[in-house]
């Protein structure tokens, strides 16, 4: 059936990701596959934007600043400071705003383009199916498929107790076995694969071939 065909495609791609990791030992592919304990310290390609970047994207035409203690706030209208206020972040109360387009001392204007690309380190299941800032839906799904396959492969081979503990702690699955955790990433990979099929309007076989070619291209152009 269709489910078993997709599972066969996923298995083929896992094998290619494993080979890719050995061919590119300094890549993020290799880190996820051979050193899964490093996930918490890594920027994961295709990860969701940060909460602040989500707010920026939804806020429309406003200027974004940080108070002297680093808490973000927005300014509407002309987006430049025209009045004084205080930071409403709990326990802060620092002076913010300004007069005549000049901010008070310590306030900094944020570069929104940089902010939109800012994402947290590590992996979050909560963000695994949300939109990504920089990429199209298709690109995001391809990147996430590769990420999920590499993590699945990496944690399924982990036997060191300290590594297992750090992986469980990072994912917030402290009582889950590595096989169960690996299966969660397989589920994510299947969803990515299905969405790639929808985006490309191709069947399982042609979609698998397309991803194989993408992985081969990455190796040839590293």
C-alpha positions as a Markdown table, in Angstrom:
| # | Residue | x | y | z |
|---|---|---|---|---|
| 1 | Unk | 0.0 | 0.0 | 0.0 |
| 2 | Unk | 0.9 | 3.7 | -0.1 |
| 3 | Unk | 2.2 | 3.8 | 3.5 |
| 4 | Unk | 4.6 | 0.9 | 3.0 |
| 5 | Unk | 5.9 | 2.4 | -0.2 |
| 6 | Unk | 6.6 | 5.7 | 1.6 |
| 7 | Unk | 8.3 | 3.7 | 4.4 |
| 8 | Unk | 10.6 | 2.0 | 1.8 |
| 9 | Unk | 11.5 | 5.4 | 0.3 |
| 10 | Unk | 12.3 | 6.7 | 3.8 |
| 11 | Unk | 14.6 | 3.7 | 4.4 |
| 12 | Unk | 16.4 | 4.3 | 1.2 |
| 13 | Unk | 16.9 | 8.0 | 2.1 |
| 14 | Unk | 18.2 | 7.1 | 5.6 |
| 15 | Unk | 20.9 | 4.9 | 4.0 |
| 16 | Unk | 21.9 | 7.8 | 1.7 |
| 17 | Unk | 22.0 | 10.2 | 4.7 |
| 18 | Unk | 24.3 | 7.7 | 6.5 |
| 19 | Unk | 26.6 | 7.6 | 3.5 |
| 20 | Unk | 26.5 | 11.4 | 3.2 |
| 21 | Unk | 27.6 | 11.8 | 6.9 |
| 22 | Unk | 30.7 | 9.7 | 6.3 |
| 23 | Unk | 31.5 | 11.6 | 3.0 |
| 24 | Unk | 31.1 | 15.0 | 4.7 |
| 25 | Unk | 32.5 | 14.5 | 8.3 |
| 26 | Unk | 32.6 | 18.2 | 9.0 |
| 27 | Unk | 29.0 | 18.8 | 8.0 |
| 28 | Unk | 25.8 | 19.3 | 10.1 |
| 29 | Unk | 24.6 | 16.0 | 8.5 |
| 30 | Unk | 27.5 | 14.2 | 10.2 |
| 31 | Unk | 27.0 | 16.0 | 13.5 |
| 32 | Unk | 23.3 | 15.0 | 13.7 |
| 33 | Unk | 24.1 | 11.4 | 12.6 |
| 34 | Unk | 27.3 | 10.6 | 14.4 |
| 35 | Unk | 27.1 | 13.1 | 17.4 |
| 36 | Unk | 23.5 | 13.5 | 18.3 |
| 37 | Unk | 24.5 | 14.7 | 21.8 |
| 38 | Unk | 25.5 | 18.0 | 20.0 |
| 39 | Unk | 21.9 | 18.8 | 18.9 |
| 40 | Unk | 21.2 | 21.1 | 21.8 |
| 41 | Unk | 24.2 | 23.3 | 20.8 |
| 42 | Unk | 23.5 | 23.4 | 17.1 |
| 43 | Unk | 21.6 | 25.7 | 14.7 |
| 44 | Unk | 19.2 | 23.2 | 13.1 |
| 45 | Unk | 18.5 | 24.1 | 9.4 |
| 46 | Unk | 14.9 | 24.7 | 8.7 |
| 47 | Unk | 14.0 | 25.4 | 12.3 |
| 48 | Unk | 11.1 | 27.7 | 13.1 |
| 49 | Unk | 11.7 | 31.4 | 13.7 |
| 50 | Unk | 11.9 | 32.7 | 17.2 |
| 51 | Unk | 8.8 | 33.9 | 19.1 |
| 52 | Unk | 10.0 | 37.5 | 18.8 |
| 53 | Unk | 10.5 | 37.1 | 15.0 |
| 54 | Unk | 7.0 | 35.7 | 14.8 |
| 55 | Unk | 5.7 | 38.8 | 16.5 |
| 56 | Unk | 7.7 | 41.0 | 14.2 |
| 57 | Unk | 6.2 | 39.2 | 11.1 |
| 58 | Unk | 2.7 | 39.7 | 12.5 |
| 59 | Unk | 3.1 | 43.3 | 13.6 |
| 60 | Unk | 3.0 | 45.2 | 10.3 |
| 61 | Unk | 4.6 | 48.5 | 9.8 |
| 62 | Unk | 6.2 | 49.3 | 13.2 |
| 63 | Unk | 9.7 | 49.9 | 14.5 |
| 64 | Unk | 11.3 | 47.5 | 16.9 |
| 65 | Unk | 13.7 | 48.5 | 19.8 |
| 66 | Unk | 15.1 | 47.1 | 22.9 |
| 67 | Unk | 15.1 | 48.8 | 26.3 |
| 68 | Unk | 18.4 | 49.4 | 28.1 |
| 69 | Unk | 18.0 | 46.0 | 29.7 |
| 70 | Unk | 17.4 | 44.2 | 26.4 |
| 71 | Unk | 13.7 | 43.7 | 26.4 |
| 72 | Unk | 12.0 | 44.3 | 23.0 |
| 73 | Unk | 9.2 | 46.7 | 22.3 |
| 74 | Unk | 7.6 | 48.3 | 19.2 |
| 75 | Unk | 6.9 | 51.9 | 18.1 |
| 76 | Unk | 4.0 | 52.6 | 15.7 |
| 77 | Unk | 3.2 | 55.6 | 13.5 |
| 78 | Unk | 6.4 | 56.8 | 11.9 |
| 79 | Unk | 8.3 | 54.0 | 13.8 |
| 80 | Unk | 10.6 | 56.6 | 15.4 |
| 81 | Unk | 10.6 | 57.6 | 19.1 |
| 82 | Unk | 8.4 | 60.7 | 19.8 |
| 83 | Unk | 7.5 | 60.2 | 23.5 |
| 84 | Unk | 8.9 | 58.8 | 26.7 |
| 85 | Unk | 7.5 | 55.7 | 28.4 |
| 86 | Unk | 8.7 | 52.7 | 30.6 |
| 87 | Unk | 9.4 | 49.1 | 29.7 |
| 88 | Unk | 6.5 | 46.9 | 30.6 |
| 89 | Unk | 8.5 | 43.7 | 30.8 |
| 90 | Unk | 7.8 | 42.3 | 34.3 |
| 91 | Unk | 10.2 | 43.7 | 36.9 |
| 92 | Unk | 11.9 | 46.1 | 34.4 |
| 93 | Unk | 10.5 | 49.6 | 34.3 |
| 94 | Unk | 13.5 | 51.1 | 32.4 |
| 95 | Unk | 12.9 | 54.3 | 30.5 |
| 96 | Unk | 12.2 | 53.8 | 26.8 |
| 97 | Unk | 11.1 | 55.9 | 23.8 |
| 98 | Unk | 12.5 | 59.3 | 23.2 |
| 99 | Unk | 11.8 | 62.8 | 21.7 |
| 100 | Unk | 12.0 | 64.1 | 18.2 |
| 101 | Unk | 13.2 | 60.8 | 16.7 |
| 102 | Unk | 16.0 | 60.5 | 19.2 |
| 103 | Unk | 15.9 | 57.5 | 21.6 |
| 104 | Unk | 16.8 | 57.8 | 25.3 |
| 105 | Unk | 20.2 | 56.5 | 26.4 |
| 106 | Unk | 20.5 | 52.7 | 26.3 |
| 107 | Unk | 17.7 | 52.1 | 23.8 |
| 108 | Unk | 18.7 | 50.3 | 20.6 |
| 109 | Unk | 16.9 | 49.9 | 17.4 |
| 110 | Unk | 16.6 | 46.3 | 16.1 |
| 111 | Unk | 17.5 | 45.3 | 12.6 |
| 112 | Unk | 14.3 | 43.5 | 11.6 |
| 113 | Unk | 15.9 | 41.6 | 8.7 |
| 114 | Unk | 18.5 | 40.1 | 11.1 |
| 115 | Unk | 15.8 | 39.5 | 13.7 |
| 116 | Unk | 13.6 | 37.5 | 11.3 |
| 117 | Unk | 16.5 | 35.1 | 10.7 |
| 118 | Unk | 17.2 | 34.6 | 14.4 |
| 119 | Unk | 16.3 | 31.1 | 15.6 |
| 120 | Unk | 17.0 | 29.2 | 18.8 |
| 121 | Unk | 19.6 | 26.5 | 19.1 |
| 122 | Unk | 18.6 | 22.9 | 19.2 |
| 123 | Unk | 15.5 | 21.1 | 18.1 |
| 124 | Unk | 11.9 | 21.6 | 19.2 |
| 125 | Unk | 9.0 | 19.3 | 18.4 |
| 126 | Unk | 6.7 | 22.3 | 19.0 |
| 127 | Unk | 8.3 | 24.0 | 16.0 |
| 128 | Unk | 8.7 | 21.0 | 13.7 |
| 129 | Unk | 5.6 | 21.7 | 11.7 |
| 130 | Unk | 5.5 | 25.5 | 11.8 |
| 131 | Unk | 6.7 | 27.9 | 9.0 |
| 132 | Unk | 10.4 | 28.8 | 8.6 |
| 133 | Unk | 11.5 | 32.4 | 8.0 |
| 134 | Unk | 13.9 | 32.1 | 5.1 |
| 135 | Unk | 12.6 | 29.3 | 3.0 |
| 136 | Unk | 9.7 | 28.3 | 0.8 |
| 137 | Unk | 7.4 | 25.5 | 1.9 |
| 138 | Unk | 9.1 | 23.0 | -0.4 |
| 139 | Unk | 12.6 | 24.0 | 0.6 |
| 140 | Unk | 11.6 | 23.9 | 4.3 |
| 141 | Unk | 10.1 | 20.4 | 3.9 |
| 142 | Unk | 13.2 | 19.0 | 2.1 |
| 143 | Unk | 15.5 | 20.4 | 4.7 |
| 144 | Unk | 13.4 | 19.1 | 7.6 |
| 145 | Unk | 13.2 | 15.7 | 6.0 |
| 146 | Unk | 17.0 | 15.4 | 5.9 |
| 147 | Unk | 17.2 | 16.7 | 9.5 |
| 148 | Unk | 14.7 | 14.2 | 10.8 |
| 149 | Unk | 16.3 | 11.3 | 9.0 |
| 150 | Unk | 19.8 | 12.2 | 10.3 |
| 151 | Unk | 18.5 | 12.6 | 13.9 |
| 152 | Unk | 16.6 | 9.4 | 13.6 |
| 153 | Unk | 19.7 | 7.6 | 12.4 |
| 154 | Unk | 21.9 | 9.2 | 15.1 |
| 155 | Unk | 19.8 | 8.5 | 18.2 |
| 156 | Unk | 18.8 | 5.0 | 17.0 |
| 157 | Unk | 22.5 | 4.0 | 17.2 |
| 158 | Unk | 23.2 | 5.7 | 20.6 |
| 159 | Unk | 24.2 | 3.4 | 23.4 |
| 160 | Unk | 26.3 | 5.6 | 25.7 |
| 161 | Unk | 24.3 | 6.3 | 28.9 |
| 162 | Unk | 25.4 | 9.9 | 29.3 |
| 163 | Unk | 24.6 | 10.7 | 25.7 |
| 164 | Unk | 21.2 | 9.1 | 26.0 |
| 165 | Unk | 20.5 | 11.2 | 29.1 |
| 166 | Unk | 21.5 | 14.4 | 27.3 |
| 167 | Unk | 19.4 | 13.6 | 24.3 |
| 168 | Unk | 16.3 | 12.8 | 26.4 |
| 169 | Unk | 16.8 | 16.0 | 28.5 |
| 170 | Unk | 17.0 | 18.1 | 25.4 |
| 171 | Unk | 13.9 | 16.7 | 23.8 |
| 172 | Unk | 12.0 | 16.7 | 27.1 |
| 173 | Unk | 11.4 | 12.9 | 26.8 |
| 174 | Unk | 13.2 | 11.8 | 29.9 |
| 175 | Unk | 11.4 | 8.4 | 30.2 |
| 176 | Unk | 11.3 | 7.5 | 26.5 |
| 177 | Unk | 13.6 | 4.9 | 25.1 |
| 178 | Unk | 15.8 | 5.6 | 22.1 |
| 179 | Unk | 13.7 | 3.4 | 19.8 |
| 180 | Unk | 10.5 | 5.2 | 20.7 |
| 181 | Unk | 12.2 | 8.6 | 20.3 |
| 182 | Unk | 13.7 | 7.5 | 17.0 |
| 183 | Unk | 10.2 | 6.5 | 15.8 |
| 184 | Unk | 8.9 | 10.1 | 16.6 |
| 185 | Unk | 11.4 | 11.4 | 14.1 |
| 186 | Unk | 10.3 | 8.8 | 11.5 |
| 187 | Unk | 6.8 | 10.1 | 11.9 |
| 188 | Unk | 8.0 | 13.7 | 11.2 |
| 189 | Unk | 10.0 | 12.4 | 8.2 |
| 190 | Unk | 6.9 | 10.7 | 6.8 |
| 191 | Unk | 4.9 | 14.0 | 7.1 |
| 192 | Unk | 7.8 | 15.9 | 5.4 |
| 193 | Unk | 7.9 | 13.4 | 2.6 |
| 194 | Unk | 4.1 | 13.6 | 2.0 |
| 195 | Unk | 4.2 | 17.4 | 1.9 |
| 196 | Unk | 7.1 | 17.3 | -0.6 |
| 197 | Unk | 5.0 | 15.0 | -2.8 |
| 198 | Unk | 2.1 | 17.4 | -2.6 |
| 199 | Unk | 4.4 | 20.4 | -3.4 |
| 200 | Unk | 6.1 | 18.7 | -6.3 |
| 201 | Unk | 2.9 | 17.0 | -7.5 |
| 202 | Unk | 4.8 | 13.7 | -8.0 |
| 203 | Unk | 4.4 | 10.1 | -6.9 |
| 204 | Unk | 6.4 | 8.3 | -4.3 |
| 205 | Unk | 9.0 | 7.0 | -6.7 |
| 206 | Unk | 9.7 | 10.3 | -8.5 |
| 207 | Unk | 9.8 | 12.2 | -5.2 |
| 208 | Unk | 12.3 | 9.7 | -3.8 |
| 209 | Unk | 14.5 | 10.1 | -6.9 |
| 210 | Unk | 14.3 | 13.9 | -6.6 |
| 211 | Unk | 15.5 | 13.8 | -3.0 |
| 212 | Unk | 18.3 | 11.3 | -3.9 |
| 213 | Unk | 19.4 | 13.8 | -6.6 |
| 214 | Unk | 19.4 | 16.7 | -4.2 |
| 215 | Unk | 21.5 | 14.7 | -1.7 |
| 216 | Unk | 23.9 | 13.8 | -4.5 |
| 217 | Unk | 24.1 | 17.4 | -5.6 |
| 218 | Unk | 25.0 | 18.4 | -2.0 |
| 219 | Unk | 27.9 | 16.0 | -2.0 |
| 220 | Unk | 29.2 | 17.0 | -5.4 |
| 221 | Unk | 29.1 | 20.7 | -4.6 |
| 222 | Unk | 30.4 | 20.7 | -1.0 |
